[in-house]
Amino acid sequence: MTTAPETTQPPAPKTGTPPTLARTGAGAGHIAVALAHWAGGHTIGPEEITRRIVKARADAHAAAVAEHARQARAAHKKARRLRQRAELNGGLVPADQTALVAADHEAQRHDAAISALGEFTAPVLDPGQIRHRRHRTAAARCLVLTLPPTAVVAGSWMWSGSVFLFSVVGAIGACVARGDRPFQLTVRPVPAELIAATPHVLPTAPAEVVAEPVAEPVAVDAGAWREELQLAVEQLVAVADLDGRAGVHVSDILASLQQSRRFLGATTKTLPSTLRDAGIPTEVVKIKGAVPPSALGVRYDKLAQALGHQPRLPAHLVPDITVDEDADPAGEYPSPDHSPAPRAATG
């Protein structure tokens, strides 16, 4: 009697990542984020960049004023020396007279340049200048980051492949040592010497320390805005039906809502999704006389199906159908049932 050989099931694959590999990957991610933060120049705040730009312009202005003052002093000194010579000798030769005129002209030119430069005033910088300076810093830092890999490749090529091996082992060791401990990505404080060198730049006002208010319970959205929106659209569509129109365009709904200071942040692109969230169907509606005639909107019949009843008019537009039985004993008065008039156009 033979028995069927027993089938052995393969061992189930192990799930999950080994702890060491997970720690290495987490450390590598944190180090990469920190390097990207540093290389992008995000460690330097806008105030420091502004102060450095202003300081560079102030230094350039001071250097220009000093250079013009130096050349003006030299020209004045030369002209004064020539005039003293003229007093001693009773006049100047033609060459010295020409030199005196040139010296006076040079002195006047530099004096006018100093007057034109005037006092330095801190310029008003736009965000584009600050962004350009940050990009320059980022370019320089990215260039610095390329130096270590380049040195490793060059060392491995010129000396030994062990340079590359030791570099990889060191990088893996740094990742394992960092582990799942992210770096604190902050902006460095503005150096004190930079603040002292740019006193004409107003510092960024720190946030006032105020007592934390008592936490109030957060209001939960109970859907009041949906009911408000449904009522507003229902009345607009009912008025449109009373005028013989098939519905209302989204643009007209938005204009009516914002005229009553509601849904001010909505646009014709975002309002349709808001209407659908409130249970109001939207589709392309063709309305005769509208510009454009066909656009996304709300139809009377579709809204009636969604609401489960015919759209109701606002209270001030509801016709008075009360009948004085003494004046109309036969009871011939209009039926209170609303019968929609034929639509002027179809969607």
Disulfide bonds with the S-S distance in Angstrom:
none
